Amino acid sequence: MKVLVVGAGMYVTGRHGSGIGTIMASLAQASRELPIESVTIAARSKSNQTLVADAARRINEILGTALAFEYVAIDSERPILPQTAGQFDCAIVSVPDHLHHHYAAEFLVAGIPPLVVKPLTATLAEAQDLVALQVRHGTYGAVEFHKRFDESNLYAKRSIAEGALGQLLYITVDYSQQVHIPLEVFRGWAAQTNIFQYLAVHYIDLVTFLTGFIPYRAMAYGTYGRLRAAGIETYDSIHAHVLWRNPMQPQETMIQQLSTNWIDPDTTSALSDQRFKIVGTKGRLELDQKNRGIELVTEEHGVKHANPYFSDFLPDQDNKLAFQGYGYKSTVTFLKDVIALSKGSVRRQDLDPLRPSFSQGLISAAVTESVSQSLANDSRWIDL
């Protein structure tokens, strides 16, 4: 299996002091059990070559692997297709939000299954176009919604399915990130997205996954301040309401309230501060997904809340370091699905309802677009 990765940002390499780098480490770990022959990383800056080489050396050394990582600089927003289309078995797209449709479409047409980091697209029309291309070319595609693999969210899914909470009434979400993300890491394109599209979309997909409900109305209000003053024309925070309906019991409706920002101080104890609560007629479930009970205090970094459940190098049963966590599970599941598809042991139509597929991504794309429309129209309610 030969894998193409488009993008060399923090989620791929761990640059900007963000830590490990989920994509490259996941591929190296997966190479222990899957026939991954090589990985090609394509990005626009030639300066990324040293960064990728350093990350590859560090990851292979930690894991005791020898996965070959090659770097290719591309001069435009076009990937290294079609001349190399036959060389890759799948692709991972980790580029700015507004480029997702462009790259995913290229891969679908070329018959290369893509895994796209969230969000799938910024608009519903773009997401619908990708689904149409899937059908036309018979190519599988998935969104890297890793929160579906988090054990705490799976616990919530089981609790809802068993009826422990009764009829669902509302879900609240508080989600924020440190300010260096828009000020430094994404400064070149932060004005082309917003905090809801980039971050809150996780919890739109999660409601779809947890409940099976369908959204039908949305509205939002945004606040400006820190980022506009720094020359970045985007919201500091976005506060949205989304109305959902149970398709099996249309009279059952639920409201979701989301407050998101990316202006947290960089001195806060974790990159992401995230909590959500589910309330029903028979119970309440609260999940603190930042403070998971692990607090590290050091002279160099002060207080940190660690989340090794997402992704980290941890000892396995043979006392060897292995890359583990729900971030890894998300990536390796996609790779295993691609292999199963190539062998004919599963069909794309079988995977679509079970995975965060492009067809399921239509829901989060529709909500994201409606929130943007509400923000542009004095916080008016938008029908989906």
BALOBA-1460 file (C-alpha; in Angstrom, 3 decimals):
// residues 384
<rec num="1" residu="m" x="0.000" y="0.000" z="0.000"/>
<rec num="2" residu="k" x="1.286" y="3.436" z="-0.996"/>
<rec num="3" residu="v" x="-0.226" y="6.434" z="0.787"/>
<rec num="4" residu="l" x="-0.289" y="10.056" z="-0.354"/>
<rec num="5" residu="v" x="-0.669" y="12.808" z="2.273"/>
<rec num="6" residu="v" x="-1.456" y="16.322" z="1.065"/>
<rec num="7" residu="g" x="-0.391" y="18.881" z="3.648"/>
<rec num="8" residu="a" x="2.464" y="19.108" z="6.145"/>
<rec num="9" residu="g" x="0.852" y="21.099" z="8.951"/>
<rec num="10" residu="m" x="0.636" y="20.440" z="12.667"/>
<rec num="11" residu="y" x="-1.845" y="17.555" z="12.383"/>
<rec num="12" residu="v" x="0.502" y="15.757" z="9.995"/>
<rec num="13" residu="t" x="3.942" y="16.512" z="11.441"/>
<rec num="14" residu="g" x="3.419" y="18.011" z="14.910"/>
<rec num="15" residu="r" x="4.925" y="21.346" z="13.870"/>
<rec num="16" residu="h" x="4.395" y="24.647" z="15.745"/>
<rec num="17" residu="g" x="5.014" y="22.872" z="19.041"/>
<rec num="18" residu="s" x="1.678" y="21.095" z="18.741"/>
<rec num="19" residu="g" x="3.142" y="17.792" z="19.867"/>
<rec num="20" residu="i" x="3.334" y="14.485" z="18.104"/>
<rec num="21" residu="g" x="1.637" y="14.926" z="14.755"/>
<rec num="22" residu="t" x="-1.215" y="12.461" z="14.407"/>
<rec num="23" residu="i" x="-1.097" y="11.504" z="10.717"/>
<rec num="24" residu="m" x="2.573" y="10.582" z="10.284"/>
<rec num="25" residu="a" x="2.715" y="8.766" z="13.623"/>
<rec num="26" residu="s" x="-0.504" y="6.865" z="12.829"/>
<rec num="27" residu="l" x="0.877" y="5.718" z="9.478"/>
<rec num="28" residu="a" x="4.127" y="4.550" z="11.062"/>
<rec num="29" residu="q" x="2.248" y="2.652" z="13.771"/>
<rec num="30" residu="a" x="-0.123" y="1.135" z="11.197"/>
<rec num="31" residu="s" x="2.865" y="-0.086" z="9.184"/>
<rec num="32" residu="r" x="3.530" y="-2.563" z="11.991"/>
<rec num="33" residu="e" x="0.413" y="-4.545" z="11.033"/>
<rec num="34" residu="l" x="-0.615" y="-3.337" z="7.577"/>
<rec num="35" residu="p" x="1.318" y="-3.610" z="4.290"/>
<rec num="36" residu="i" x="2.184" y="0.099" z="4.007"/>
<rec num="37" residu="e" x="5.110" y="0.317" z="1.631"/>
<rec num="38" residu="s" x="5.706" y="4.061" z="1.551"/>
<rec num="39" residu="v" x="4.202" y="7.472" z="2.314"/>
<rec num="40" residu="t" x="4.518" y="10.516" z="0.078"/>
<rec num="41" residu="i" x="3.824" y="13.889" z="1.678"/>
<rec num="42" residu="a" x="3.036" y="16.726" z="-0.719"/>
<rec num="43" residu="a" x="2.864" y="20.379" z="0.331"/>
<rec num="44" residu="r" x="3.488" y="23.784" z="-1.207"/>
<rec num="45" residu="s" x="6.661" y="24.891" z="0.548"/>
<rec num="46" residu="k" x="10.047" y="23.328" z="-0.181"/>
<rec num="47" residu="s" x="11.064" y="24.288" z="3.361"/>
<rec num="48" residu="n" x="8.761" y="21.536" z="4.645"/>
<rec num="49" residu="q" x="11.179" y="18.875" z="3.418"/>
<rec num="50" residu="t" x="13.479" y="19.186" z="6.429"/>
<rec num="51" residu="l" x="10.487" y="19.348" z="8.774"/>
<rec num="52" residu="v" x="9.017" y="16.140" z="7.358"/>
<rec num="53" residu="a" x="12.387" y="14.372" z="7.395"/>
<rec num="54" residu="d" x="12.949" y="15.298" z="11.043"/>
<rec num="55" residu="a" x="9.456" y="14.125" z="12.013"/>
<rec num="56" residu="a" x="9.907" y="10.862" z="10.118"/>
<rec num="57" residu="r" x="13.242" y="10.181" z="11.795"/>
<rec num="58" residu="r" x="11.848" y="10.957" z="15.254"/>
<rec num="59" residu="i" x="8.702" y="8.833" z="14.801"/>
<rec num="60" residu="n" x="10.494" y="5.833" z="13.283"/>
<rec num="61" residu="e" x="13.053" y="5.940" z="16.091"/>
<rec num="62" residu="i" x="10.388" y="6.031" z="18.809"/>
<rec num="63" residu="l" x="8.344" y="3.209" z="17.284"/>
<rec num="64" residu="g" x="11.218" y="1.120" z="15.986"/>
<rec num="65" residu="t" x="9.731" y="1.264" z="12.490"/>
<rec num="66" residu="a" x="11.357" y="1.929" z="9.145"/>
<rec num="67" residu="l" x="8.501" y="3.410" z="7.125"/>
<rec num="68" residu="a" x="9.746" y="5.385" z="4.111"/>
<rec num="69" residu="f" x="8.465" y="8.991" z="4.045"/>
<rec num="70" residu="e" x="9.122" y="10.998" z="0.877"/>
<rec num="71" residu="y" x="8.465" y="14.730" z="0.538"/>
<rec num="72" residu="v" x="7.315" y="16.361" z="-2.706"/>
<rec num="73" residu="a" x="6.883" y="20.137" z="-3.091"/>
<rec num="74" residu="i" x="3.980" y="21.235" z="-5.288"/>
<rec num="75" residu="d" x="3.928" y="24.668" z="-6.879"/>
<rec num="76" residu="s" x="0.194" y="25.327" z="-6.996"/>
<rec num="77" residu="e" x="-3.037" y="24.312" z="-5.318"/>
<rec num="78" residu="r" x="-3.214" y="21.271" z="-7.591"/>
<rec num="79" residu="p" x="-2.021" y="17.934" z="-6.171"/>
<rec num="80" residu="i" x="0.488" y="15.720" z="-7.930"/>
<rec num="81" residu="l" x="-2.189" y="14.163" z="-10.094"/>
<rec num="82" residu="p" x="-3.032" y="12.896" z="-12.649"/>
<rec num="83" residu="q" x="0.462" y="11.872" z="-13.727"/>
<rec num="84" residu="t" x="0.992" y="9.805" z="-10.569"/>
<rec num="85" residu="a" x="-2.602" y="8.677" z="-10.062"/>
<rec num="86" residu="g" x="-1.806" y="4.993" z="-10.380"/>
<rec num="87" residu="q" x="0.948" y="5.138" z="-7.799"/>
<rec num="88" residu="f" x="-1.241" y="5.567" z="-4.710"/>
<rec num="89" residu="d" x="-3.801" y="3.340" z="-3.011"/>
<rec num="90" residu="c" x="-5.317" y="6.078" z="-0.836"/>
<rec num="91" residu="a" x="-4.821" y="9.698" z="0.157"/>
<rec num="92" residu="i" x="-5.129" y="11.775" z="3.324"/>
<rec num="93" residu="v" x="-6.112" y="15.422" z="2.837"/>
<rec num="94" residu="s" x="-4.917" y="17.755" z="5.613"/>
<rec num="95" residu="v" x="-4.984" y="21.246" z="4.089"/>
<rec num="96" residu="p" x="-6.882" y="24.498" z="4.823"/>
<rec num="97" residu="d" x="-10.675" y="24.119" z="4.845"/>
<rec num="98" residu="h" x="-11.331" y="25.980" z="1.588"/>
<rec num="99" residu="l" x="-9.133" y="23.517" z="-0.359"/>
<rec num="100" residu="h" x="-10.842" y="20.327" z="0.828"/>
<rec num="101" residu="h" x="-13.288" y="20.054" z="-2.064"/>
<rec num="102" residu="h" x="-10.610" y="20.653" z="-4.678"/>
<rec num="103" residu="y" x="-8.304" y="17.884" z="-3.494"/>
<rec num="104" residu="a" x="-11.018" y="15.388" z="-2.536"/>
<rec num="105" residu="a" x="-12.620" y="15.772" z="-5.972"/>
<rec num="106" residu="e" x="-9.283" y="15.140" z="-7.710"/>
<rec num="107" residu="f" x="-8.793" y="11.909" z="-5.790"/>
<rec num="108" residu="l" x="-12.340" y="10.648" z="-6.304"/>
<rec num="109" residu="v" x="-12.051" y="11.124" z="-10.061"/>
<rec num="110" residu="a" x="-8.671" y="9.364" z="-10.054"/>
<rec num="111" residu="g" x="-10.117" y="6.409" z="-8.117"/>
<rec num="112" residu="i" x="-8.000" y="7.095" z="-5.019"/>
<rec num="113" residu="p" x="-10.016" y="6.855" z="-1.746"/>
<rec num="114" residu="p" x="-9.453" y="10.047" z="0.303"/>
<rec num="115" residu="l" x="-9.642" y="10.615" z="4.050"/>
<rec num="116" residu="v" x="-10.347" y="14.325" z="4.610"/>
<rec num="117" residu="v" x="-9.702" y="16.068" z="7.938"/>
<rec num="118" residu="k" x="-12.742" y="17.909" z="9.265"/>
<rec num="119" residu="p" x="-14.692" y="19.740" z="8.017"/>
<rec num="120" residu="l" x="-15.526" y="17.861" z="4.830"/>
<rec num="121" residu="t" x="-16.333" y="21.107" z="3.007"/>
<rec num="122" residu="a" x="-17.425" y="24.652" z="3.827"/>
<rec num="123" residu="t" x="-20.681" y="24.414" z="1.858"/>
<rec num="124" residu="l" x="-23.401" y="21.856" z="1.291"/>
<rec num="125" residu="a" x="-23.097" y="22.204" z="-2.491"/>
<rec num="126" residu="e" x="-19.436" y="21.189" z="-2.369"/>
<rec num="127" residu="a" x="-20.243" y="18.186" z="-0.168"/>
<rec num="128" residu="q" x="-23.075" y="17.145" z="-2.496"/>
<rec num="129" residu="d" x="-20.709" y="17.380" z="-5.453"/>
<rec num="130" residu="l" x="-18.251" y="15.033" z="-3.727"/>
<rec num="131" residu="v" x="-20.994" y="12.493" z="-3.032"/>
<rec num="132" residu="a" x="-22.065" y="12.685" z="-6.678"/>
<rec num="133" residu="l" x="-18.471" y="12.085" z="-7.775"/>
<rec num="134" residu="q" x="-18.291" y="9.088" z="-5.448"/>
<rec num="135" residu="v" x="-21.304" y="7.529" z="-7.079"/>
<rec num="136" residu="r" x="-20.073" y="8.315" z="-10.587"/>
<rec num="137" residu="h" x="-16.571" y="6.928" z="-10.055"/>
<rec num="138" residu="g" x="-17.285" y="4.318" z="-7.371"/>
<rec num="139" residu="t" x="-14.629" y="5.694" z="-5.018"/>
<rec num="140" residu="y" x="-14.868" y="5.543" z="-1.233"/>
<rec num="141" residu="g" x="-14.262" y="8.648" z="0.884"/>
<rec num="142" residu="a" x="-14.380" y="9.413" z="4.614"/>
<rec num="143" residu="v" x="-14.013" y="12.363" z="6.987"/>
<rec num="144" residu="e" x="-11.491" y="12.184" z="9.833"/>
<rec num="145" residu="f" x="-14.079" y="12.738" z="12.570"/>
<rec num="146" residu="h" x="-11.988" y="11.059" z="15.269"/>
<rec num="147" residu="k" x="-14.399" y="11.866" z="18.102"/>
<rec num="148" residu="r" x="-16.503" y="8.934" z="16.922"/>
<rec num="149" residu="f" x="-13.711" y="6.685" z="18.212"/>
<rec num="150" residu="d" x="-13.400" y="8.290" z="21.677"/>
<rec num="151" residu="e" x="-14.469" y="5.771" z="24.316"/>
<rec num="152" residu="s" x="-16.266" y="8.448" z="26.350"/>
<rec num="153" residu="n" x="-18.414" y="9.276" z="23.318"/>
<rec num="154" residu="l" x="-19.052" y="5.584" z="22.694"/>
<rec num="155" residu="y" x="-20.242" y="5.376" z="26.302"/>
<rec num="156" residu="a" x="-22.632" y="8.242" z="25.558"/>
<rec num="157" residu="k" x="-23.873" y="6.472" z="22.409"/>
<rec num="158" residu="r" x="-24.629" y="3.309" z="24.367"/>
<rec num="159" residu="s" x="-26.386" y="5.248" z="27.142"/>
<rec num="160" residu="i" x="-28.634" y="6.953" z="24.580"/>
<rec num="161" residu="a" x="-29.342" y="3.708" z="22.701"/>
<rec num="162" residu="e" x="-30.308" y="1.935" z="25.934"/>
<rec num="163" residu="g" x="-32.755" y="4.712" z="26.805"/>
<rec num="164" residu="a" x="-30.995" y="5.606" z="30.071"/>
<rec num="165" residu="l" x="-31.548" y="9.329" z="29.426"/>
<rec num="166" residu="g" x="-35.116" y="8.996" z="28.188"/>
<rec num="167" residu="q" x="-36.315" y="11.309" z="25.432"/>
<rec num="168" residu="l" x="-33.491" y="13.680" z="24.511"/>
<rec num="169" residu="l" x="-34.202" y="17.341" z="25.236"/>
<rec num="170" residu="y" x="-30.995" y="19.312" z="24.765"/>
<rec num="171" residu="i" x="-27.223" y="19.122" z="24.343"/>
<rec num="172" residu="t" x="-24.812" y="21.898" z="25.351"/>
<rec num="173" residu="v" x="-21.257" y="22.203" z="24.053"/>
<rec num="174" residu="d" x="-18.415" y="24.444" z="25.297"/>
<rec num="175" residu="y" x="-15.343" y="24.118" z="23.100"/>
<rec num="176" residu="s" x="-12.333" y="26.419" z="22.759"/>
<rec num="177" residu="q" x="-8.695" y="26.457" z="21.693"/>
<rec num="178" residu="q" x="-5.602" y="28.495" z="22.448"/>
<rec num="179" residu="v" x="-5.168" y="31.783" z="20.592"/>
<rec num="180" residu="h" x="-1.879" y="30.860" z="18.928"/>
<rec num="181" residu="i" x="-3.848" y="28.585" z="16.574"/>
<rec num="182" residu="p" x="-5.401" y="31.456" z="14.550"/>
<rec num="183" residu="l" x="-2.641" y="33.974" z="15.354"/>
<rec num="184" residu="e" x="0.288" y="31.765" z="14.336"/>
<rec num="185" residu="v" x="-0.506" y="28.252" z="13.130"/>
<rec num="186" residu="f" x="-3.392" y="29.145" z="10.771"/>
<rec num="187" residu="r" x="-2.675" y="32.841" z="10.316"/>
<rec num="188" residu="g" x="-2.346" y="32.530" z="6.540"/>
<rec num="189" residu="w" x="-5.892" y="31.260" z="6.127"/>
<rec num="190" residu="a" x="-7.761" y="31.867" z="9.410"/>
<rec num="191" residu="a" x="-9.834" y="34.608" z="7.748"/>
<rec num="192" residu="q" x="-11.111" y="32.031" z="5.241"/>
<rec num="193" residu="t" x="-12.748" y="29.925" z="7.920"/>
<rec num="194" residu="n" x="-14.368" y="30.457" z="11.320"/>
<rec num="195" residu="i" x="-14.238" y="28.736" z="14.670"/>
<rec num="196" residu="f" x="-17.562" y="26.932" z="14.137"/>
<rec num="197" residu="q" x="-16.524" y="25.491" z="10.784"/>
<rec num="198" residu="y" x="-13.060" y="24.518" z="12.005"/>
<rec num="199" residu="l" x="-13.867" y="23.215" z="15.498"/>
<rec num="200" residu="a" x="-17.557" y="23.016" z="16.441"/>
<rec num="201" residu="v" x="-18.250" y="20.849" z="13.390"/>
<rec num="202" residu="h" x="-16.880" y="17.930" z="15.451"/>
<rec num="203" residu="y" x="-19.900" y="18.142" z="17.739"/>
<rec num="204" residu="i" x="-22.366" y="18.423" z="14.861"/>
<rec num="205" residu="d" x="-21.117" y="15.155" z="13.427"/>
<rec num="206" residu="l" x="-21.050" y="13.701" z="16.926"/>
<rec num="207" residu="v" x="-24.770" y="14.383" z="17.461"/>
<rec num="208" residu="t" x="-25.476" y="12.635" z="14.152"/>
<rec num="209" residu="f" x="-23.399" y="9.679" z="15.307"/>
<rec num="210" residu="l" x="-24.768" y="9.536" z="18.858"/>
<rec num="211" residu="t" x="-28.462" y="10.028" z="18.165"/>
<rec num="212" residu="g" x="-29.325" y="9.535" z="14.487"/>
<rec num="213" residu="f" x="-31.267" y="12.813" z="14.674"/>
<rec num="214" residu="i" x="-31.483" y="15.150" z="11.661"/>
<rec num="215" residu="p" x="-30.976" y="18.954" z="11.961"/>
<rec num="216" residu="y" x="-33.694" y="21.196" z="10.537"/>
<rec num="217" residu="r" x="-32.977" y="24.773" z="11.729"/>
<rec num="218" residu="a" x="-29.936" y="26.746" z="12.884"/>
<rec num="219" residu="m" x="-28.954" y="30.246" z="14.003"/>
<rec num="220" residu="a" x="-25.776" y="31.828" z="15.312"/>
<rec num="221" residu="y" x="-24.250" y="34.972" z="16.793"/>
<rec num="222" residu="g" x="-20.565" y="35.879" z="16.542"/>
<rec num="223" residu="t" x="-18.286" y="38.205" z="18.497"/>
<rec num="224" residu="y" x="-15.213" y="40.118" z="17.307"/>
<rec num="225" residu="g" x="-12.254" y="41.445" z="19.299"/>
<rec num="226" residu="r" x="-8.843" y="39.872" z="19.686"/>
<rec num="227" residu="l" x="-8.371" y="38.505" z="16.165"/>
<rec num="228" residu="r" x="-9.734" y="41.502" z="14.268"/>
<rec num="229" residu="a" x="-7.390" y="43.725" z="16.279"/>
<rec num="230" residu="a" x="-4.520" y="41.465" z="15.167"/>
<rec num="231" residu="g" x="-5.464" y="41.917" z="11.507"/>
<rec num="232" residu="i" x="-7.357" y="38.637" z="11.074"/>
<rec num="233" residu="e" x="-10.924" y="39.213" z="9.891"/>
<rec num="234" residu="t" x="-12.741" y="36.379" z="11.597"/>
<rec num="235" residu="y" x="-14.832" y="35.816" z="14.713"/>
<rec num="236" residu="d" x="-13.294" y="35.334" z="18.139"/>
<rec num="237" residu="s" x="-16.293" y="33.256" z="19.188"/>
<rec num="238" residu="i" x="-19.476" y="31.849" z="17.663"/>
<rec num="239" residu="h" x="-22.582" y="30.861" z="19.614"/>
<rec num="240" residu="a" x="-25.049" y="28.657" z="17.754"/>
<rec num="241" residu="h" x="-28.384" y="26.947" z="18.270"/>
<rec num="242" residu="v" x="-29.252" y="23.910" z="16.169"/>
<rec num="243" residu="l" x="-32.668" y="22.220" z="16.206"/>
<rec num="244" residu="w" x="-32.745" y="18.460" z="15.622"/>
<rec num="245" residu="r" x="-35.572" y="15.988" z="14.919"/>
<rec num="246" residu="n" x="-35.792" y="12.239" z="15.481"/>
<rec num="247" residu="p" x="-36.545" y="10.796" z="12.013"/>
<rec num="248" residu="m" x="-38.108" y="7.712" z="13.624"/>
<rec num="249" residu="q" x="-40.349" y="9.830" z="15.874"/>
<rec num="250" residu="p" x="-40.766" y="13.204" z="14.088"/>
<rec num="251" residu="q" x="-42.607" y="14.723" z="17.042"/>
<rec num="252" residu="e" x="-39.419" y="14.350" z="19.137"/>
<rec num="253" residu="t" x="-37.215" y="17.426" z="18.777"/>
<rec num="254" residu="m" x="-34.046" y="18.498" z="20.549"/>
<rec num="255" residu="i" x="-31.971" y="21.681" z="20.738"/>
<rec num="256" residu="q" x="-28.179" y="21.842" z="20.696"/>
<rec num="257" residu="q" x="-26.379" y="24.915" z="22.039"/>
<rec num="258" residu="l" x="-22.745" y="25.441" z="21.095"/>
<rec num="259" residu="s" x="-20.344" y="28.107" z="22.385"/>
<rec num="260" residu="t" x="-16.948" y="28.019" z="20.687"/>
<rec num="261" residu="n" x="-13.895" y="30.284" z="20.627"/>
<rec num="262" residu="w" x="-10.231" y="30.191" z="19.655"/>
<rec num="263" residu="i" x="-8.903" y="32.987" z="21.830"/>
<rec num="264" residu="d" x="-8.078" y="31.058" z="24.999"/>
<rec num="265" residu="p" x="-4.781" y="32.168" z="26.581"/>
<rec num="266" residu="d" x="-1.833" y="30.040" z="25.529"/>
<rec num="267" residu="t" x="-1.154" y="29.537" z="29.239"/>
<rec num="268" residu="t" x="-4.287" y="27.446" z="29.667"/>
<rec num="269" residu="s" x="-3.663" y="23.841" z="30.671"/>
<rec num="270" residu="a" x="-4.549" y="22.180" z="27.351"/>
<rec num="271" residu="l" x="-4.703" y="23.046" z="23.668"/>
<rec num="272" residu="s" x="-8.444" y="22.328" z="23.649"/>
<rec num="273" residu="d" x="-10.952" y="22.985" z="26.414"/>
<rec num="274" residu="q" x="-14.018" y="20.867" z="25.669"/>
<rec num="275" residu="r" x="-17.092" y="19.866" z="27.619"/>
<rec num="276" residu="f" x="-20.569" y="18.791" z="26.660"/>
<rec num="277" residu="k" x="-23.773" y="17.729" z="28.371"/>
<rec num="278" residu="i" x="-26.718" y="15.637" z="27.199"/>
<rec num="279" residu="v" x="-30.043" y="16.050" z="29.020"/>
<rec num="280" residu="g" x="-33.118" y="13.871" z="28.598"/>
<rec num="281" residu="t" x="-36.405" y="13.292" z="30.372"/>
<rec num="282" residu="k" x="-34.880" y="10.548" z="32.559"/>
<rec num="283" residu="g" x="-31.276" y="11.584" z="33.056"/>
<rec num="284" residu="r" x="-28.235" y="13.714" z="32.330"/>
<rec num="285" residu="l" x="-24.779" y="12.801" z="31.059"/>
<rec num="286" residu="e" x="-21.863" y="15.241" z="31.435"/>
<rec num="287" residu="l" x="-18.507" y="14.726" z="29.734"/>
<rec num="288" residu="d" x="-15.424" y="16.777" z="30.573"/>
<rec num="289" residu="q" x="-13.156" y="16.003" z="27.650"/>
<rec num="290" residu="k" x="-10.295" y="18.213" z="28.771"/>
<rec num="291" residu="n" x="-9.821" y="17.267" z="32.395"/>
<rec num="292" residu="r" x="-9.831" y="13.486" z="32.169"/>
<rec num="293" residu="g" x="-8.161" y="13.031" z="35.524"/>
<rec num="294" residu="i" x="-4.538" y="13.421" z="34.432"/>
<rec num="295" residu="e" x="-2.752" y="16.541" z="35.692"/>
<rec num="296" residu="l" x="0.959" y="17.070" z="35.081"/>
<rec num="297" residu="v" x="2.850" y="19.836" z="36.908"/>
<rec num="298" residu="t" x="6.424" y="20.673" z="35.881"/>
<rec num="299" residu="e" x="8.768" y="23.589" z="36.453"/>
<rec num="300" residu="e" x="9.129" y="24.141" z="32.704"/>
<rec num="301" residu="h" x="5.485" y="24.064" z="31.613"/>
<rec num="302" residu="g" x="3.428" y="24.580" z="34.762"/>
<rec num="303" residu="v" x="0.058" y="22.772" z="34.941"/>
<rec num="304" residu="k" x="-0.991" y="20.622" z="32.002"/>
<rec num="305" residu="h" x="-4.051" y="18.423" z="31.522"/>
<rec num="306" residu="a" x="-2.871" y="15.508" z="29.383"/>
<rec num="307" residu="n" x="-5.132" y="13.550" z="27.039"/>
<rec num="308" residu="p" x="-3.257" y="10.376" z="26.060"/>
<rec num="309" residu="y" x="-6.619" y="8.914" z="25.057"/>
<rec num="310" residu="f" x="-6.489" y="10.997" z="21.847"/>
<rec num="311" residu="s" x="-2.995" y="10.118" z="20.668"/>
<rec num="312" residu="d" x="0.323" y="9.461" z="22.334"/>
<rec num="313" residu="f" x="3.285" y="7.100" z="22.421"/>
<rec num="314" residu="l" x="2.468" y="4.629" z="25.206"/>
<rec num="315" residu="p" x="3.994" y="1.285" z="26.247"/>
<rec num="316" residu="d" x="2.235" y="-1.741" z="24.767"/>
<rec num="317" residu="q" x="1.993" y="-5.229" z="26.277"/>
<rec num="318" residu="d" x="5.546" y="-5.959" z="25.118"/>
<rec num="319" residu="n" x="6.786" y="-2.802" z="26.881"/>
<rec num="320" residu="k" x="7.520" y="-1.152" z="23.541"/>
<rec num="321" residu="l" x="6.255" y="2.303" z="22.710"/>
<rec num="322" residu="a" x="3.246" y="2.257" z="20.387"/>
<rec num="323" residu="f" x="1.192" y="5.126" z="18.987"/>
<rec num="324" residu="q" x="-2.255" y="4.720" z="20.499"/>
<rec num="325" residu="g" x="-5.545" y="6.554" z="20.996"/>
<rec num="326" residu="y" x="-8.751" y="7.419" z="19.195"/>
<rec num="327" residu="g" x="-6.872" y="9.671" z="16.765"/>
<rec num="328" residu="y" x="-4.880" y="6.650" z="15.653"/>
<rec num="329" residu="k" x="-7.974" y="4.446" z="15.535"/>
<rec num="330" residu="s" x="-9.659" y="6.892" z="13.164"/>
<rec num="331" residu="t" x="-6.770" y="6.746" z="10.678"/>
<rec num="332" residu="v" x="-6.086" y="3.008" z="10.875"/>
<rec num="333" residu="t" x="-9.787" y="2.209" z="10.431"/>
<rec num="334" residu="f" x="-9.741" y="4.108" z="7.139"/>
<rec num="335" residu="l" x="-6.607" y="2.236" z="6.003"/>
<rec num="336" residu="k" x="-8.145" y="-1.141" z="6.870"/>
<rec num="337" residu="d" x="-11.331" y="-0.195" z="5.024"/>
<rec num="338" residu="v" x="-9.318" y="0.708" z="1.912"/>
<rec num="339" residu="i" x="-7.600" y="-2.675" z="2.009"/>
<rec num="340" residu="a" x="-10.936" y="-4.477" z="2.458"/>
<rec num="341" residu="l" x="-12.401" y="-2.545" z="-0.475"/>
<rec num="342" residu="s" x="-9.450" y="-3.466" z="-2.692"/>
<rec num="343" residu="k" x="-9.904" y="-7.143" z="-1.805"/>
<rec num="344" residu="g" x="-13.637" y="-7.012" z="-2.487"/>
<rec num="345" residu="s" x="-14.542" y="-8.169" z="1.023"/>
<rec num="346" residu="v" x="-16.634" y="-5.026" z="1.581"/>
<rec num="347" residu="r" x="-18.422" y="-2.525" z="-0.675"/>
<rec num="348" residu="r" x="-18.503" y="1.252" z="-0.488"/>
<rec num="349" residu="q" x="-22.273" y="1.076" z="0.046"/>
<rec num="350" residu="d" x="-21.683" y="-1.125" z="3.102"/>
<rec num="351" residu="l" x="-19.275" y="1.356" z="4.685"/>
<rec num="352" residu="d" x="-21.221" y="4.566" z="4.009"/>
<rec num="353" residu="p" x="-23.759" y="4.135" z="6.863"/>
<rec num="354" residu="l" x="-21.155" y="2.799" z="9.312"/>
<rec num="355" residu="r" x="-18.322" y="5.322" z="8.955"/>
<rec num="356" residu="p" x="-18.008" y="9.135" z="8.908"/>
<rec num="357" residu="s" x="-18.428" y="8.860" z="5.140"/>
<rec num="358" residu="f" x="-18.905" y="11.704" z="2.682"/>
<rec num="359" residu="s" x="-22.648" y="11.002" z="2.571"/>
<rec num="360" residu="q" x="-22.851" y="11.361" z="6.358"/>
<rec num="361" residu="g" x="-20.704" y="14.496" z="6.033"/>
<rec num="362" residu="l" x="-23.608" y="16.177" z="4.216"/>
<rec num="363" residu="i" x="-25.237" y="16.827" z="7.595"/>
<rec num="364" residu="s" x="-22.307" y="18.692" z="9.164"/>
<rec num="365" residu="a" x="-21.746" y="20.601" z="5.901"/>
<rec num="366" residu="a" x="-25.396" y="21.700" z="5.868"/>
<rec num="367" residu="v" x="-25.247" y="22.928" z="9.472"/>
<rec num="368" residu="t" x="-21.916" y="24.709" z="8.927"/>
<rec num="369" residu="e" x="-23.280" y="26.535" z="5.899"/>
<rec num="370" residu="s" x="-26.504" y="27.476" z="7.722"/>
<rec num="371" residu="v" x="-24.531" y="28.885" z="10.652"/>
<rec num="372" residu="s" x="-22.494" y="31.008" z="8.240"/>
<rec num="373" residu="q" x="-25.693" y="32.211" z="6.573"/>
<rec num="374" residu="s" x="-27.195" y="33.128" z="9.941"/>
<rec num="375" residu="l" x="-24.064" y="35.074" z="10.903"/>
<rec num="376" residu="a" x="-24.296" y="36.988" z="7.636"/>
<rec num="377" residu="n" x="-27.989" y="37.776" z="8.131"/>
<rec num="378" residu="d" x="-28.269" y="39.321" z="11.617"/>
<rec num="379" residu="s" x="-28.471" y="35.938" z="13.378"/>
<rec num="380" residu="r" x="-31.644" y="34.958" z="11.543"/>
<rec num="381" residu="w" x="-32.909" y="31.386" z="11.842"/>
<rec num="382" residu="i" x="-32.018" y="29.362" z="8.736"/>
<rec num="383" residu="d" x="-34.008" y="26.320" z="7.618"/>
<rec num="384" residu="l" x="-31.825" y="23.445" z="6.514"/>
